[in-house]
Amino acid sequence: MVYACEEHVDIALDKIVYEYETFPHLTKIDVENLSTTCEFCENPAVYIVANK
Ligand SMILES: [Zn+2]
């Protein structure tokens, strides 16, 4: 799965589709959970994009 901020969620979705050839499952992270950073930048992740 891929962690992404608001800005990079589209890239994360494309990455999952490309790598796993499946429709990605998008989950919004709880706002209080700021320990995870975006895979594509240094911002806190807002979404988890999973391949199942
Ligand atoms: Zn980002």
mmCIF file of the protein (N, C-alpha, C, O) and its ligand, coordinates in Angstrom:
data_MODEL
# 
_entry.id   MODEL 
# 
loop_
_entity.id 
_entity.type 
_entity.pdbx_number_of_molecules 
1 polymer     1 
2 non-polymer 1 
# 
_entity_poly.entity_id                      1 
_entity_poly.type                           'polypeptide(L)' 
_entity_poly.nstd_linkage                   no 
_entity_poly.nstd_monomer                   no 
_entity_poly.pdbx_seq_one_letter_code       MVYACEEHVDIALDKIVYEYETFPHLTKIDVENLSTTCEFCENPAVYIVANK 
_entity_poly.pdbx_seq_one_letter_code_can   MVYACEEHVDIALDKIVYEYETFPHLTKIDVENLSTTCEFCENPAVYIVANK 
_entity_poly.pdbx_strand_id                 A 
# 
loop_
_entity_poly_seq.entity_id 
_entity_poly_seq.num 
_entity_poly_seq.mon_id 
_entity_poly_seq.hetero 
1 1  MET n 
1 2  VAL n 
1 3  TYR n 
1 4  ALA n 
1 5  CYS n 
1 6  GLU n 
1 7  GLU n 
1 8  HIS n 
1 9  VAL n 
1 10 ASP n 
1 11 ILE n 
1 12 ALA n 
1 13 LEU n 
1 14 ASP n 
1 15 LYS n 
1 16 ILE n 
1 17 VAL n 
1 18 TYR n 
1 19 GLU n 
1 20 TYR n 
1 21 GLU n 
1 22 THR n 
1 23 PHE n 
1 24 PRO n 
1 25 HIS n 
1 26 LEU n 
1 27 THR n 
1 28 LYS n 
1 29 ILE n 
1 30 ASP n 
1 31 VAL n 
1 32 GLU n 
1 33 ASN n 
1 34 LEU n 
1 35 SER n 
1 36 THR n 
1 37 THR n 
1 38 CYS n 
1 39 GLU n 
1 40 PHE n 
1 41 CYS n 
1 42 GLU n 
1 43 ASN n 
1 44 PRO n 
1 45 ALA n 
1 46 VAL n 
1 47 TYR n 
1 48 ILE n 
1 49 VAL n 
1 50 ALA n 
1 51 ASN n 
1 52 LYS n 
# 
loop_
_struct_asym.id 
_struct_asym.entity_id 
A 1 
B 2 
# 
loop_
_chem_comp.id 
_chem_comp.type 
_chem_comp.mon_nstd_flag 
ALA 'L-peptide linking' y 
ASN 'L-peptide linking' y 
ASP 'L-peptide linking' y 
CYS 'L-peptide linking' y 
GLU 'L-peptide linking' y 
HIS 'L-peptide linking' y 
ILE 'L-peptide linking' y 
LEU 'L-peptide linking' y 
LYS 'L-peptide linking' y 
MET 'L-peptide linking' y 
PHE 'L-peptide linking' y 
PRO 'L-peptide linking' y 
SER 'L-peptide linking' y 
THR 'L-peptide linking' y 
TYR 'L-peptide linking' y 
VAL 'L-peptide linking' y 
ZN  non-polymer         . 
# 
_pdbx_entity_nonpoly.entity_id   2 
_pdbx_entity_nonpoly.name        ? 
_pdbx_entity_nonpoly.comp_id     ZN 
# 
_pdbx_nonpoly_scheme.asym_id         B 
_pdbx_nonpoly_scheme.entity_id       2 
_pdbx_nonpoly_scheme.mon_id          ZN 
_pdbx_nonpoly_scheme.ndb_seq_num     1 
_pdbx_nonpoly_scheme.pdb_seq_num     101 
_pdbx_nonpoly_scheme.auth_seq_num    101 
_pdbx_nonpoly_scheme.pdb_mon_id      ZN 
_pdbx_nonpoly_scheme.auth_mon_id     ZN 
_pdbx_nonpoly_scheme.pdb_strand_id   A 
_pdbx_nonpoly_scheme.pdb_ins_code    . 
# 
loop_
_atom_site.group_PDB 
_atom_site.id 
_atom_site.type_symbol 
_atom_site.label_atom_id 
_atom_site.label_alt_id 
_atom_site.label_comp_id 
_atom_site.label_asym_id 
_atom_site.label_entity_id 
_atom_site.label_seq_id 
_atom_site.pdbx_PDB_ins_code 
_atom_site.Cartn_x 
_atom_site.Cartn_y 
_atom_site.Cartn_z 
_atom_site.occupancy 
_atom_site.B_iso_or_equiv 
_atom_site.pdbx_formal_charge 
_atom_site.auth_seq_id 
_atom_site.auth_comp_id 
_atom_site.auth_asym_id 
_atom_site.auth_atom_id 
_atom_site.pdbx_PDB_model_num 
ATOM   1   N  N  . MET A 1 1  ? 0.831   -1.195 0.000   1.00 0.00 ? 1   MET A N  1 
ATOM   2   C  CA . MET A 1 1  ? 0.000   0.000  0.000   1.00 0.00 ? 1   MET A CA 1 
ATOM   3   C  C  . MET A 1 1  ? 0.869   1.249  0.000   1.00 0.00 ? 1   MET A C  1 
ATOM   4   O  O  . MET A 1 1  ? 2.058   1.196  0.314   1.00 0.00 ? 1   MET A O  1 
ATOM   5   N  N  . VAL A 1 2  ? 0.257   2.371  -0.356  1.00 0.00 ? 2   VAL A N  1 
ATOM   6   C  CA . VAL A 1 2  ? 0.982   3.622  -0.506  1.00 0.00 ? 2   VAL A CA 1 
ATOM   7   C  C  . VAL A 1 2  ? 0.301   4.698  0.344   1.00 0.00 ? 2   VAL A C  1 
ATOM   8   O  O  . VAL A 1 2  ? -0.925  4.807  0.366   1.00 0.00 ? 2   VAL A O  1 
ATOM   9   N  N  . TYR A 1 3  ? 1.113   5.482  1.035   1.00 0.00 ? 3   TYR A N  1 
ATOM   10  C  CA . TYR A 1 3  ? 0.587   6.606  1.804   1.00 0.00 ? 3   TYR A CA 1 
ATOM   11  C  C  . TYR A 1 3  ? 0.754   7.869  0.975   1.00 0.00 ? 3   TYR A C  1 
ATOM   12  O  O  . TYR A 1 3  ? 1.806   8.085  0.373   1.00 0.00 ? 3   TYR A O  1 
ATOM   13  N  N  . ALA A 1 4  ? -0.278  8.705  0.941   1.00 0.00 ? 4   ALA A N  1 
ATOM   14  C  CA . ALA A 1 4  ? -0.218  9.904  0.120   1.00 0.00 ? 4   ALA A CA 1 
ATOM   15  C  C  . ALA A 1 4  ? -0.922  11.080 0.781   1.00 0.00 ? 4   ALA A C  1 
ATOM   16  O  O  . ALA A 1 4  ? -1.904  10.909 1.504   1.00 0.00 ? 4   ALA A O  1 
ATOM   17  N  N  . CYS A 1 5  ? -0.409  12.264 0.522   1.00 0.00 ? 5   CYS A N  1 
ATOM   18  C  CA . CYS A 1 5  ? -1.076  13.475 0.982   1.00 0.00 ? 5   CYS A CA 1 
ATOM   19  C  C  . CYS A 1 5  ? -2.171  13.859 -0.021  1.00 0.00 ? 5   CYS A C  1 
ATOM   20  O  O  . CYS A 1 5  ? -2.349  13.202 -1.047  1.00 0.00 ? 5   CYS A O  1 
ATOM   21  N  N  . GLU A 1 6  ? -2.897  14.930 0.297   1.00 0.00 ? 6   GLU A N  1 
ATOM   22  C  CA . GLU A 1 6  ? -3.974  15.394 -0.572  1.00 0.00 ? 6   GLU A CA 1 
ATOM   23  C  C  . GLU A 1 6  ? -3.469  15.667 -1.992  1.00 0.00 ? 6   GLU A C  1 
ATOM   24  O  O  . GLU A 1 6  ? -4.156  15.374 -2.971  1.00 0.00 ? 6   GLU A O  1 
ATOM   25  N  N  . GLU A 1 7  ? -2.286  16.220 -2.089  1.00 0.00 ? 7   GLU A N  1 
ATOM   26  C  CA . GLU A 1 7  ? -1.720  16.649 -3.371  1.00 0.00 ? 7   GLU A CA 1 
ATOM   27  C  C  . GLU A 1 7  ? -1.291  15.475 -4.250  1.00 0.00 ? 7   GLU A C  1 
ATOM   28  O  O  . GLU A 1 7  ? -1.362  15.555 -5.476  1.00 0.00 ? 7   GLU A O  1 
ATOM   29  N  N  . HIS A 1 8  ? -0.844  14.382 -3.619  1.00 0.00 ? 8   HIS A N  1 
ATOM   30  C  CA . HIS A 1 8  ? -0.253  13.285 -4.379  1.00 0.00 ? 8   HIS A CA 1 
ATOM   31  C  C  . HIS A 1 8  ? -1.120  12.038 -4.448  1.00 0.00 ? 8   HIS A C  1 
ATOM   32  O  O  . HIS A 1 8  ? -0.665  10.985 -4.896  1.00 0.00 ? 8   HIS A O  1 
ATOM   33  N  N  . VAL A 1 9  ? -2.360  12.152 -4.010  1.00 0.00 ? 9   VAL A N  1 
ATOM   34  C  CA . VAL A 1 9  ? -3.214  10.964 -4.000  1.00 0.00 ? 9   VAL A CA 1 
ATOM   35  C  C  . VAL A 1 9  ? -3.462  10.431 -5.424  1.00 0.00 ? 9   VAL A C  1 
ATOM   36  O  O  . VAL A 1 9  ? -3.587  9.223  -5.625  1.00 0.00 ? 9   VAL A O  1 
ATOM   37  N  N  . ASP A 1 10 ? -3.531  11.334 -6.396  1.00 0.00 ? 10  ASP A N  1 
ATOM   38  C  CA . ASP A 1 10 ? -3.726  10.892 -7.781  1.00 0.00 ? 10  ASP A CA 1 
ATOM   39  C  C  . ASP A 1 10 ? -2.547  10.063 -8.277  1.00 0.00 ? 10  ASP A C  1 
ATOM   40  O  O  . ASP A 1 10 ? -2.727  9.069  -8.981  1.00 0.00 ? 10  ASP A O  1 
ATOM   41  N  N  . ILE A 1 11 ? -1.338  10.482 -7.903  1.00 0.00 ? 11  ILE A N  1 
ATOM   42  C  CA . ILE A 1 11 ? -0.137  9.740  -8.288  1.00 0.00 ? 11  ILE A CA 1 
ATOM   43  C  C  . ILE A 1 11 ? -0.131  8.368  -7.627  1.00 0.00 ? 11  ILE A C  1 
ATOM   44  O  O  . ILE A 1 11 ? 0.235   7.370  -8.248  1.00 0.00 ? 11  ILE A O  1 
ATOM   45  N  N  . ALA A 1 12 ? -0.542  8.329  -6.356  1.00 0.00 ? 12  ALA A N  1 
ATOM   46  C  CA . ALA A 1 12 ? -0.596  7.064  -5.629  1.00 0.00 ? 12  ALA A CA 1 
ATOM   47  C  C  . ALA A 1 12 ? -1.579  6.098  -6.282  1.00 0.00 ? 12  ALA A C  1 
ATOM   48  O  O  . ALA A 1 12 ? -1.284  4.912  -6.422  1.00 0.00 ? 12  ALA A O  1 
ATOM   49  N  N  . LEU A 1 13 ? -2.746  6.601  -6.683  1.00 0.00 ? 13  LEU A N  1 
ATOM   50  C  CA . LEU A 1 13 ? -3.744  5.769  -7.363  1.00 0.00 ? 13  LEU A CA 1 
ATOM   51  C  C  . LEU A 1 13 ? -3.177  5.205  -8.667  1.00 0.00 ? 13  LEU A C  1 
ATOM   52  O  O  . LEU A 1 13 ? -3.339  4.021  -8.963  1.00 0.00 ? 13  LEU A O  1 
ATOM   53  N  N  . ASP A 1 14 ? -2.510  6.065  -9.442  1.00 0.00 ? 14  ASP A N  1 
ATOM   54  C  CA . ASP A 1 14 ? -1.908  5.624  -10.709 1.00 0.00 ? 14  ASP A CA 1 
ATOM   55  C  C  . ASP A 1 14 ? -0.845  4.555  -10.470 1.00 0.00 ? 14  ASP A C  1 
ATOM   56  O  O  . ASP A 1 14 ? -0.729  3.596  -11.233 1.00 0.00 ? 14  ASP A O  1 
ATOM   57  N  N  . LYS A 1 15 ? -0.070  4.736  -9.396  1.00 0.00 ? 15  LYS A N  1 
ATOM   58  C  CA . LYS A 1 15 ? 1.001   3.799  -9.069  1.00 0.00 ? 15  LYS A CA 1 
ATOM   59  C  C  . LYS A 1 15 ? 0.435   2.408  -8.777  1.00 0.00 ? 15  LYS A C  1 
ATOM   60  O  O  . LYS A 1 15 ? 0.963   1.404  -9.255  1.00 0.00 ? 15  LYS A O  1 
ATOM   61  N  N  . ILE A 1 16 ? -0.628  2.357  -7.998  1.00 0.00 ? 16  ILE A N  1 
ATOM   62  C  CA . ILE A 1 16 ? -1.246  1.072  -7.662  1.00 0.00 ? 16  ILE A CA 1 
ATOM   63  C  C  . ILE A 1 16 ? -1.813  0.408  -8.916  1.00 0.00 ? 16  ILE A C  1 
ATOM   64  O  O  . ILE A 1 16 ? -1.629  -0.790 -9.132  1.00 0.00 ? 16  ILE A O  1 
ATOM   65  N  N  . VAL A 1 17 ? -2.499  1.191  -9.731  1.00 0.00 ? 17  VAL A N  1 
ATOM   66  C  CA . VAL A 1 17 ? -3.078  0.647  -10.962 1.00 0.00 ? 17  VAL A CA 1 
ATOM   67  C  C  . VAL A 1 17 ? -1.986  0.090  -11.868 1.00 0.00 ? 17  VAL A C  1 
ATOM   68  O  O  . VAL A 1 17 ? -2.142  -0.982 -12.452 1.00 0.00 ? 17  VAL A O  1 
ATOM   69  N  N  . TYR A 1 18 ? -0.877  0.825  -11.982 1.00 0.00 ? 18  TYR A N  1 
ATOM   70  C  CA . TYR A 1 18 ? 0.219   0.418  -12.851 1.00 0.00 ? 18  TYR A CA 1 
ATOM   71  C  C  . TYR A 1 18 ? 0.935   -0.818 -12.321 1.00 0.00 ? 18  TYR A C  1 
ATOM   72  O  O  . TYR A 1 18 ? 1.222   -1.747 -13.076 1.00 0.00 ? 18  TYR A O  1 
ATOM   73  N  N  . GLU A 1 19 ? 1.223   -0.827 -11.013 1.00 0.00 ? 19  GLU A N  1 
ATOM   74  C  CA . GLU A 1 19 ? 2.032   -1.907 -10.449 1.00 0.00 ? 19  GLU A CA 1 
ATOM   75  C  C  . GLU A 1 19 ? 1.244   -3.184 -10.217 1.00 0.00 ? 19  GLU A C  1 
ATOM   76  O  O  . GLU A 1 19 ? 1.783   -4.282 -10.352 1.00 0.00 ? 19  GLU A O  1 
ATOM   77  N  N  . TYR A 1 20 ? -0.030  -3.047 -9.867  1.00 0.00 ? 20  TYR A N  1 
ATOM   78  C  CA . TYR A 1 20 ? -0.804  -4.234 -9.486  1.00 0.00 ? 20  TYR A CA 1 
ATOM   79  C  C  . TYR A 1 20 ? -1.928  -4.533 -10.464 1.00 0.00 ? 20  TYR A C  1 
ATOM   80  O  O  . TYR A 1 20 ? -2.596  -5.561 -10.353 1.00 0.00 ? 20  TYR A O  1 
ATOM   81  N  N  . GLU A 1 21 ? -2.139  -3.627 -11.431 1.00 0.00 ? 21  GLU A N  1 
ATOM   82  C  CA . GLU A 1 21 ? -3.172  -3.825 -12.450 1.00 0.00 ? 21  GLU A CA 1 
ATOM   83  C  C  . GLU A 1 21 ? -4.523  -4.164 -11.823 1.00 0.00 ? 21  GLU A C  1 
ATOM   84  O  O  . GLU A 1 21 ? -5.249  -5.036 -12.300 1.00 0.00 ? 21  GLU A O  1 
ATOM   85  N  N  . THR A 1 22 ? -4.838  -3.457 -10.751 1.00 0.00 ? 22  THR A N  1 
ATOM   86  C  CA . THR A 1 22 ? -6.114  -3.649 -10.084 1.00 0.00 ? 22  THR A CA 1 
ATOM   87  C  C  . THR A 1 22 ? -6.647  -2.296 -9.636  1.00 0.00 ? 22  THR A C  1 
ATOM   88  O  O  . THR A 1 22 ? -5.896  -1.325 -9.537  1.00 0.00 ? 22  THR A O  1 
ATOM   89  N  N  . PHE A 1 23 ? -7.939  -2.239 -9.368  1.00 0.00 ? 23  PHE A N  1 
ATOM   90  C  CA . PHE A 1 23 ? -8.516  -0.977 -8.944  1.00 0.00 ? 23  PHE A CA 1 
ATOM   91  C  C  . PHE A 1 23 ? -8.137  -0.703 -7.491  1.00 0.00 ? 23  PHE A C  1 
ATOM   92  O  O  . PHE A 1 23 ? -8.393  -1.539 -6.624  1.00 0.00 ? 23  PHE A O  1 
ATOM   93  N  N  . PRO A 1 24 ? -7.535  0.444  -7.209  1.00 0.00 ? 24  PRO A N  1 
ATOM   94  C  CA . PRO A 1 24 ? -7.060  0.733  -5.851  1.00 0.00 ? 24  PRO A CA 1 
ATOM   95  C  C  . PRO A 1 24 ? -8.180  1.029  -4.868  1.00 0.00 ? 24  PRO A C  1 
ATOM   96  O  O  . PRO A 1 24 ? -9.246  1.523  -5.238  1.00 0.00 ? 24  PRO A O  1 
ATOM   97  N  N  . HIS A 1 25 ? -7.915  0.719  -3.622  1.00 0.00 ? 25  HIS A N  1 
ATOM   98  C  CA . HIS A 1 25 ? -8.858  0.989  -2.539  1.00 0.00 ? 25  HIS A CA 1 
ATOM   99  C  C  . HIS A 1 25 ? -8.348  2.172  -1.728  1.00 0.00 ? 25  HIS A C  1 
ATOM   100 O  O  . HIS A 1 25 ? -7.254  2.123  -1.166  1.00 0.00 ? 25  HIS A O  1 
ATOM   101 N  N  . LEU A 1 26 ? -9.141  3.229  -1.671  1.00 0.00 ? 26  LEU A N  1 
ATOM   102 C  CA . LEU A 1 26 ? -8.710  4.473  -1.045  1.00 0.00 ? 26  LEU A CA 1 
ATOM   103 C  C  . LEU A 1 26 ? -9.335  4.617  0.347   1.00 0.00 ? 26  LEU A C  1 
ATOM   104 O  O  . LEU A 1 26 ? -10.552 4.525  0.509   1.00 0.00 ? 26  LEU A O  1 
ATOM   105 N  N  . THR A 1 27 ? -8.476  4.846  1.343   1.00 0.00 ? 27  THR A N  1 
ATOM   106 C  CA . THR A 1 27 ? -8.951  5.039  2.714   1.00 0.00 ? 27  THR A CA 1 
ATOM   107 C  C  . THR A 1 27 ? -8.391  6.342  3.258   1.00 0.00 ? 27  THR A C  1 
ATOM   108 O  O  . THR A 1 27 ? -7.192  6.600  3.149   1.00 0.00 ? 27  THR A O  1 
ATOM   109 N  N  . LYS A 1 28 ? -9.249  7.161  3.840   1.00 0.00 ? 28  LYS A N  1 
ATOM   110 C  CA . LYS A 1 28 ? -8.782  8.406  4.434   1.00 0.00 ? 28  LYS A CA 1 
ATOM   111 C  C  . LYS A 1 28 ? -8.284  8.143  5.854   1.00 0.00 ? 28  LYS A C  1 
ATOM   112 O  O  . LYS A 1 28 ? -8.955  7.493  6.655   1.00 0.00 ? 28  LYS A O  1 
ATOM   113 N  N  . ILE A 1 29 ? -7.095  8.662  6.144   1.00 0.00 ? 29  ILE A N  1 
ATOM   114 C  CA . ILE A 1 29 ? -6.493  8.460  7.463   1.00 0.00 ? 29  ILE A CA 1 
ATOM   115 C  C  . ILE A 1 29 ? -7.116  9.428  8.457   1.00 0.00 ? 29  ILE A C  1 
ATOM   116 O  O  . ILE A 1 29 ? -7.450  10.564 8.122   1.00 0.00 ? 29  ILE A O  1 
ATOM   117 N  N  . ASP A 1 30 ? -7.263  8.952  9.683   1.00 0.00 ? 30  ASP A N  1 
ATOM   118 C  CA . ASP A 1 30 ? -7.745  9.816  10.759  1.00 0.00 ? 30  ASP A CA 1 
ATOM   119 C  C  . ASP A 1 30 ? -6.844  11.035 10.911  1.00 0.00 ? 30  ASP A C  1 
ATOM   120 O  O  . ASP A 1 30 ? -5.619  10.909 10.912  1.00 0.00 ? 30  ASP A O  1 
ATOM   121 N  N  . VAL A 1 31 ? -7.442  12.205 11.038  1.00 0.00 ? 31  VAL A N  1 
ATOM   122 C  CA . VAL A 1 31 ? -6.691  13.456 11.085  1.00 0.00 ? 31  VAL A CA 1 
ATOM   123 C  C  . VAL A 1 31 ? -5.706  13.487 12.254  1.00 0.00 ? 31  VAL A C  1 
ATOM   124 O  O  . VAL A 1 31 ? -4.660  14.132 12.177  1.00 0.00 ? 31  VAL A O  1 
ATOM   125 N  N  . GLU A 1 32 ? -6.043  12.795 13.320  1.00 0.00 ? 32  GLU A N  1 
ATOM   126 C  CA . GLU A 1 32 ? -5.178  12.801 14.501  1.00 0.00 ? 32  GLU A CA 1 
ATOM   127 C  C  . GLU A 1 32 ? -3.915  11.971 14.299  1.00 0.00 ? 32  GLU A C  1 
ATOM   128 O  O  . GLU A 1 32 ? -2.944  12.126 15.040  1.00 0.00 ? 32  GLU A O  1 
ATOM   129 N  N  . ASN A 1 33 ? -3.925  11.105 13.314  1.00 0.00 ? 33  ASN A N  1 
ATOM   130 C  CA . ASN A 1 33 ? -2.760  10.267 13.047  1.00 0.00 ? 33  ASN A CA 1 
ATOM   131 C  C  . ASN A 1 33 ? -1.821  10.962 12.073  1.00 0.00 ? 33  ASN A C  1 
ATOM   132 O  O  . ASN A 1 33 ? -1.984  10.846 10.858  1.00 0.00 ? 33  ASN A O  1 
ATOM   133 N  N  . LEU A 1 34 ? -0.827  11.692 12.610  1.00 0.00 ? 34  LEU A N  1 
ATOM   134 C  CA . LEU A 1 34 ? 0.078   12.473 11.774  1.00 0.00 ? 34  LEU A CA 1 
ATOM   135 C  C  . LEU A 1 34 ? 1.471   11.858 11.719  1.00 0.00 ? 34  LEU A C  1 
ATOM   136 O  O  . LEU A 1 34 ? 2.428   12.518 11.313  1.00 0.00 ? 34  LEU A O  1 
ATOM   137 N  N  . SER A 1 35 ? 1.586   10.609 12.124  1.00 0.00 ? 35  SER A N  1 
ATOM   138 C  CA . SER A 1 35 ? 2.902   9.979  12.213  1.00 0.00 ? 35  SER A CA 1 
ATOM   139 C  C  . SER A 1 35 ? 3.403   9.464  10.870  1.00 0.00 ? 35  SER A C  1 
ATOM   140 O  O  . SER A 1 35 ? 4.582   9.135  10.735  1.00 0.00 ? 35  SER A O  1 
ATOM   141 N  N  . THR A 1 36 ? 2.530   9.391  9.884   1.00 0.00 ? 36  THR A N  1 
ATOM   142 C  CA . THR A 1 36 ? 2.899   8.841  8.591   1.00 0.00 ? 36  THR A CA 1 
ATOM   143 C  C  . THR A 1 36 ? 3.054   9.951  7.561   1.00 0.00 ? 36  THR A C  1 
ATOM   144 O  O  . THR A 1 36 ? 2.209   10.841 7.464   1.00 0.00 ? 36  THR A O  1 
ATOM   145 N  N  . THR A 1 37 ? 4.125   9.895  6.803   1.00 0.00 ? 37  THR A N  1 
ATOM   146 C  CA . THR A 1 37 ? 4.346   10.912 5.782   1.00 0.00 ? 37  THR A CA 1 
ATOM   147 C  C  . THR A 1 37 ? 4.023   10.371 4.392   1.00 0.00 ? 37  THR A C  1 
ATOM   148 O  O  . THR A 1 37 ? 4.041   9.166  4.143   1.00 0.00 ? 37  THR A O  1 
ATOM   149 N  N  . CYS A 1 38 ? 3.732   11.305 3.510   1.00 0.00 ? 38  CYS A N  1 
ATOM   150 C  CA . CYS A 1 38 ? 3.442   10.989 2.117   1.00 0.00 ? 38  CYS A CA 1 
ATOM   151 C  C  . CYS A 1 38 ? 4.624   10.282 1.462   1.00 0.00 ? 38  CYS A C  1 
ATOM   152 O  O  . CYS A 1 38 ? 5.781   10.579 1.762   1.00 0.00 ? 38  CYS A O  1 
ATOM   153 N  N  . GLU A 1 39 ? 4.324   9.340  0.562   1.00 0.00 ? 39  GLU A N  1 
ATOM   154 C  CA . GLU A 1 39 ? 5.387   8.611  -0.143  1.00 0.00 ? 39  GLU A CA 1 
ATOM   155 C  C  . GLU A 1 39 ? 6.123   9.499  -1.140  1.00 0.00 ? 39  GLU A C  1 
ATOM   156 O  O  . GLU A 1 39 ? 7.245   9.184  -1.535  1.00 0.00 ? 39  GLU A O  1 
ATOM   157 N  N  . PHE A 1 40 ? 5.515   10.589 -1.545  1.00 0.00 ? 40  PHE A N  1 
ATOM   158 C  CA . PHE A 1 40 ? 6.058   11.408 -2.627  1.00 0.00 ? 40  PHE A CA 1 
ATOM   159 C  C  . PHE A 1 40 ? 6.564   12.774 -2.178  1.00 0.00 ? 40  PHE A C  1 
ATOM   160 O  O  . PHE A 1 40 ? 7.158   13.506 -2.970  1.00 0.00 ? 40  PHE A O  1 
ATOM   161 N  N  . CYS A 1 41 ? 6.333   13.124 -0.910  1.00 0.00 ? 41  CYS A N  1 
ATOM   162 C  CA . CYS A 1 41 ? 6.837   14.384 -0.373  1.00 0.00 ? 41  CYS A CA 1 
ATOM   163 C  C  . CYS A 1 41 ? 6.937   14.276 1.149   1.00 0.00 ? 41  CYS A C  1 
ATOM   164 O  O  . CYS A 1 41 ? 6.795   13.186 1.701   1.00 0.00 ? 41  CYS A O  1 
ATOM   165 N  N  . GLU A 1 42 ? 7.178   15.381 1.820   1.00 0.00 ? 42  GLU A N  1 
ATOM   166 C  CA . GLU A 1 42 ? 7.405   15.356 3.272   1.00 0.00 ? 42  GLU A CA 1 
ATOM   167 C  C  . GLU A 1 42 ? 6.136   15.683 4.063   1.00 0.00 ? 42  GLU A C  1 
ATOM   168 O  O  . GLU A 1 42 ? 6.176   15.733 5.292   1.00 0.00 ? 42  GLU A O  1 
ATOM   169 N  N  . ASN A 1 43 ? 5.038   15.902 3.393   1.00 0.00 ? 43  ASN A N  1 
ATOM   170 C  CA . ASN A 1 43 ? 3.804   16.260 4.084   1.00 0.00 ? 43  ASN A CA 1 
ATOM   171 C  C  . ASN A 1 43 ? 3.177   15.055 4.777   1.00 0.00 ? 43  ASN A C  1 
ATOM   172 O  O  . ASN A 1 43 ? 3.431   13.917 4.382   1.00 0.00 ? 43  ASN A O  1 
ATOM   173 N  N  . PRO A 1 44 ? 2.371   15.287 5.792   1.00 0.00 ? 44  PRO A N  1 
ATOM   174 C  CA . PRO A 1 44 ? 1.656   14.171 6.431   1.00 0.00 ? 44  PRO A CA 1 
ATOM   175 C  C  . PRO A 1 44 ? 0.703   13.506 5.444   1.00 0.00 ? 44  PRO A C  1 
ATOM   176 O  O  . PRO A 1 44 ? 0.035   14.175 4.657   1.00 0.00 ? 44  PRO A O  1 
ATOM   177 N  N  . ALA A 1 45 ? 0.654   12.188 5.501   1.00 0.00 ? 45  ALA A N  1 
ATOM   178 C  CA . ALA A 1 45 ? -0.244  11.461 4.617   1.00 0.00 ? 45  ALA A CA 1 
ATOM   179 C  C  . ALA A 1 45 ? -1.700  11.628 5.056   1.00 0.00 ? 45  ALA A C  1 
ATOM   180 O  O  . ALA A 1 45 ? -2.010  11.641 6.247   1.00 0.00 ? 45  ALA A O  1 
ATOM   181 N  N  . VAL A 1 46 ? -2.575  11.754 4.069   1.00 0.00 ? 46  VAL A N  1 
ATOM   182 C  CA . VAL A 1 46 ? -4.007  11.913 4.333   1.00 0.00 ? 46  VAL A CA 1 
ATOM   183 C  C  . VAL A 1 46 ? -4.764  10.647 3.887   1.00 0.00 ? 46  VAL A C  1 
ATOM   184 O  O  . VAL A 1 46 ? -5.829  10.332 4.417   1.00 0.00 ? 46  VAL A O  1 
ATOM   185 N  N  . TYR A 1 47 ? -4.197  9.935  2.910   1.00 0.00 ? 47  TYR A N  1 
ATOM   186 C  CA . TYR A 1 47 ? -4.867  8.767  2.363   1.00 0.00 ? 47  TYR A CA 1 
ATOM   187 C  C  . TYR A 1 47 ? -3.951  7.551  2.354   1.00 0.00 ? 47  TYR A C  1 
ATOM   188 O  O  . TYR A 1 47 ? -2.736  7.663  2.191   1.00 0.00 ? 47  TYR A O  1 
ATOM   189 N  N  . ILE A 1 48 ? -4.559  6.399  2.532   1.00 0.00 ? 48  ILE A N  1 
ATOM   190 C  CA . ILE A 1 48 ? -3.884  5.120  2.271   1.00 0.00 ? 48  ILE A CA 1 
ATOM   191 C  C  . ILE A 1 48 ? -4.483  4.553  0.990   1.00 0.00 ? 48  ILE A C  1 
ATOM   192 O  O  . ILE A 1 48 ? -5.699  4.395  0.881   1.00 0.00 ? 48  ILE A O  1 
ATOM   193 N  N  . VAL A 1 49 ? -3.633  4.250  0.030   1.00 0.00 ? 49  VAL A N  1 
ATOM   194 C  CA . VAL A 1 49 ? -4.080  3.629  -1.202  1.00 0.00 ? 49  VAL A CA 1 
ATOM   195 C  C  . VAL A 1 49 ? -3.582  2.185  -1.214  1.00 0.00 ? 49  VAL A C  1 
ATOM   196 O  O  . VAL A 1 49 ? -2.377  1.933  -1.249  1.00 0.00 ? 49  VAL A O  1 
ATOM   197 N  N  . ALA A 1 50 ? -4.516  1.253  -1.185  1.00 0.00 ? 50  ALA A N  1 
ATOM   198 C  CA . ALA A 1 50 ? -4.169  -0.161 -1.104  1.00 0.00 ? 50  ALA A CA 1 
ATOM   199 C  C  . ALA A 1 50 ? -4.601  -0.889 -2.359  1.00 0.00 ? 50  ALA A C  1 
ATOM   200 O  O  . ALA A 1 50 ? -5.465  -0.420 -3.099  1.00 0.00 ? 50  ALA A O  1 
ATOM   201 N  N  . ASN A 1 51 ? -3.984  -2.056 -2.593  1.00 0.00 ? 51  ASN A N  1 
ATOM   202 C  CA . ASN A 1 51 ? -4.301  -2.816 -3.794  1.00 0.00 ? 51  ASN A CA 1 
ATOM   203 C  C  . ASN A 1 51 ? -5.306  -3.919 -3.522  1.00 0.00 ? 51  ASN A C  1 
ATOM   204 O  O  . ASN A 1 51 ? -5.451  -4.836 -4.330  1.00 0.00 ? 51  ASN A O  1 
ATOM   205 N  N  . LYS A 1 52 ? -5.991  -3.845 -2.415  1.00 0.00 ? 52  LYS A N  1 
ATOM   206 C  CA . LYS A 1 52 ? -7.050  -4.813 -2.131  1.00 0.00 ? 52  LYS A CA 1 
ATOM   207 C  C  . LYS A 1 52 ? -8.066  -4.227 -1.188  1.00 0.00 ? 52  LYS A C  1 
ATOM   208 O  O  . LYS A 1 52 ? -9.036  -4.897 -0.832  1.00 0.00 ? 52  LYS A O  1 
HETATM 209 ZN ZN . ZN  B 2 .  ? 2.649   14.335 -1.053  1.00 0.00 2 101 ZN  A ZN 1 
# 
